[in-house]
């Protein structure tokens, strides 16, 4: 098959491990490769201290991130507008309650390592009302081929540092109001995925197209820095007509693989790794495991074949891998992928 995005050697998504399991009666049988020997060094996200101040009726709860690079004996001092507010370094915790402080108080945190105070952290994000509103913009609704109109609702979300500034951003899935469970027939609107900063700035928008059905089980996206460049990537299942964050189309822009019941049981299936900062499709491969014979997953109308799960795991103990799974109840197949040296 000719892939819509040809990869260079150092940018390709490479299969790291493949395991298949089948549940038959009361027995579970599995086929898997032997695990690789764990390495001693572990790749970690390049995040800042992530200081947050949450206002309550009696003061501010200040919390921050214990970094993967912090030593076990690290302690912390909390500063408001340059003045230390704790009487002794905070140990064994990453929270401090500043009694009586106003909601607008400005905080930073300094780590103390072997008795030496380090530099200031980023300034705290202020939750002045006990929470933070992030402005988001819903996609325009539409009408399916059977004449059903729909709008969009904010749905699943995940976080990662998409642009490399050390702060977590949001990847938000928009689901149409006519989304379906796999057991339900009918057309759906497209699934839309946004990359959004905490101030509401939208970095990109990916439209998965009408060859990805919308519902709770169809789109399981992952957000993580897989190649260790300081910026998170976004991985998800794609198909003909998926439009990346730059407007480029994956596969055929005109293909429509939906059947009269709204299911997609034919046509190519892809796995795409998107650039977290721009939404650009950096690499696309055939989705593994393939659909194959629909009935081999437990039914013939498209319920179990299109139930997906996803995750991220340090399979070698050192670097993260992408995990993609297909099938519930009758048959489950799990594949693991590495993304290394991407742009």
N, C-alpha and C positions, 0 to 999 in steps of 0.2 A: 504494500500500500504506500502511496506517496503521501507523506505527511505535509500538512499545510505550513508547518514551520520546520525547516531543515535545521538540524543542530550541528554545531561544530563539536569537535571531539571533547573539549573541556566544558561544554555547555549542555551536554545531553543529560537527560534524566536516565540513569542507569539502574536496572533491577539489582537490588542488593540481596534479597532473599525472597523465596516464595513458599508459602505454606498453604496446604489445602486440608480442610476438615469436613467430614461427612457424619451427620448424626443419623444413625439407623437403629430404630428401636431404643433400647436403653444403653447402647454402646456408642462411644465416641472414638473414631479412628482419625489419626492425623499423620500427615507427611510433612516434615520440615527439615531444613538444613541445620547442621550443627552450628551452634552459636560461635561467633568469632571471639578470640581471647580479648578480654577487656583491656583497654589501654589505660595508662595512669593519668594522662592529662585529659580534661573534659572541656570541650568548647562551651562557652557561656555567652549569653546575650550581652551586648555592650550597652547597658542601660545606666541612666543617672540615678541619683538617690531617690527620686520619686517622692518628694516630700508633699504631704497633704495636710491641710488644717481644716478640721470639721467643727463648726461652731455648734455649741449646745447652749442651754439656758444659763449655764454657770461657767462657761469658759470655752477653750478650744482644745480638742484632742488632736495632737500633732503626731503623725505617723510617717514612717519612711521605710526605704528598702534596705534590707541587709544583702549586700552584693555577694555574688559568688566568689569574688576575689578578696572579700574581707576575711581577716584571720579569725580564728575561733574566739580569741580573747578581746575582740574589738569592743570599744565603748563609744558613747556618743554624748555630745553636748548640743543643747538646743538654744538657738539665738533668736531673739525678737528684735528686729531693726538694729542688729549689731551688738545687742546686750544679752549676755548669757542669762537664761531664766532658771536653769536647774542648778541645785546646790552642789550636786556631785554627779559625775558621769553616769549616764544610763547604761546599765549592763544587763545582758540576758533578755533584752526587749528592744523593740523598735517603735515604742509609743511613749508619749509624755503628755500629761494633761496640764495645761496652763490655766489655772483657776482664775476667774475674773477677767480674763482678757477679752477685748472686743472682737467682733467677727472679722474686722479688716486687718487684724494684726499680721505683720509680715514676718515669716519664719524662715530660717535656714538651719541646717544641721551640719556639725563637723564631727567626723570620726576621730577617735582617740586610739592610736595604735602604739603599744608599748610605752604608754605615758605621754606620747607626743601628739598634740592636736594637729589634725590635717586641715586642709583648706575648706572653704565654704561649699556647701552643696548648692544646687539650684534652689530658687525661692519656692516656697510652698504654693501649691494650687489651693485656692481658698474655696471651701464649701460654706459660704456665709449663711445659707439657709438650711444647712445640714445635708445638702446635695448640690450637684452641679448640672445645670442644663446645657446640653450640647445641641446646637441648632442642626437639624437635618432637613433635607429636601426630598420629598417623595417623587418618584418617577410619575410621568403621566399615565393614566389608565388607558384602557382600550376595550376592544370587543373581540371575542373569539369567533371562529368560523360558524358556530351554531347560534350566534346572535346574543351571547351572554356578555354583558358589560362588566368591567372590573376596575377597581382602584388598587392602591398599594398600601400595605401595612409594614412597619418595621418588624423584623423577625429575628432570626439568630444573629449573634455578634461574637466576634473574637477580637483579641488585641495583639499588637506587635509594634515594634518601632519600624514604621514603613520607610521613613526618610533619613534615618541615621542620626537624629538629633539627640538621642538618648531617652526620649519620652515615648510612652506607649501611645499608639494611635488605635483607631477602631476600624475593623472591617465589618460592615453591616450588610446583612442580606435583606432585601425587600421581597416580600411575598405577595402575590396578587390575591385578592379576596375570593377568587374562585379556585384557589389551590386545592389539590385533592390528596386524600390518602390513597395509597396504592390499590386498596380494595375498591375504590370508587372510580367509575368511568367518567369521561367528560374531558373536554378541552380545558386548558388553563392558560393564563397569561404567562409571559416570560418571567423568569427569575432574574433579578437585578442585584448586583453586589457593588457596594461603594467602599472606597477607602477614605476615612474621615479623620481629621485631627481634632483634638479636644476643644479647639475654639470654633469648630464647625466647618473649617475649610475642607472642601471636598477635593481630594487629590486625583481621583479618577472614578469612573463608573464602568463596570463590565456588564454587558447584557448577554446572558447565556443563550438567548434565542429560543425559538419555538420547538427545537428538537431536544431540549431538556425540559421535562415536565416539572411543574411546580408542586411542591408538597414537602412534608416534614422529612421524608426519607430519601429524596432524590439528590440533594446538593449538600454534601458534607465537606466543607472547605477547611483547610488548615492554614494557619498563619505562623510562620517561624523563620528565623534566620538559619537556613539550612547550610549555606556555604560559608558562614562566618565572616561576612564582609561588613557587618554592623547594621545591615538593613534586612528586615524580614521580607520573605517571599510569601506569595499566596498561591496555594495549589487547590485545584478543583477539577471535577469531571466536566468536559466540554463536548461539543458536537458541531456538526455543520451549521454555520450561521451564527456561532458565538462571536460577539464583537468585543475585542479587548479595550483597555482603557485609552488607547490612542485612536480607536475607530477601525482598526484592522480586523478583518473577518477571518476566522478559522474555518478551513474547509470551504464547502460550497455555500454561497450566500443565498442561492435559490432553492436548495433542496428542502423538501418537507416530508419527513418520515413519519408523521402522525397518522394513525389509522382512524377509522370512523368513530372509535370509542375514546379517542384522545390519547391513547397509549403510544409510546415510541418503541417498537419491537423490531425494528430493522434500521439499517444505516450504520455508518461508522460511529464509534465512540472513542473519545480522546481523554487523555489526562494532560493538563496544561499547568506549567509553572509560570506565574505572572510576577513581574517586577513590582515590588510593594510600593515603590515611590511613584511610578508612572502608570501602572496597570498594564504595561506592555506584555504580551505573550512572549516569553523568552524561549520556551521549548515545549513542544507538543509531541506526544507519542500515543500509540494505540492504548486504550484503557485495558488494564489487566486486573482481573480476569475478564475475558470477552463474554459477551452475552451468550453466544453459542445457541444451542437449542433451548428455547424458552421453557419448555416443560421439564427440562432437567433440573430446574430450580424449585420445582414443587407444584406449579400450576401452569396452565397454558395461556392465561389471559393477561399476564404482566404484573402480577402482584409481587411475588417473591423475587423475581429476577431483578427487579429494580429497587431493592432495598439496600442502601449503602451506609457504610460507617467509615470513619477516618480517624487517624491519630498521628502522633509524633513520638518517636522513641529513640533512645540512645542504644541501638542494638549492639554496637561494639564497645560501649562504655565511654566513648570519646566524642563522637559526632552524631548529630541528629539525623534520623531517617524518616521519610514520609511513609505512613501506613495507610493503605486503602483496602477496604473490604466490601464484598458483595454477597448478598443472600442472607436471609433469615430462615429459621425453622427447619428447613429440609437440608439445605446445603449452604455452607459458608466457605468462601475462598478469600484469602488474605494475601496481599502483595506488599512488599517493602521496596522503597526506591531511595536512591541517593541523588542529591543535587549538589555538585561540586564544581567550583570554578566558574560559576555563571557570571554574566555581565552585571 
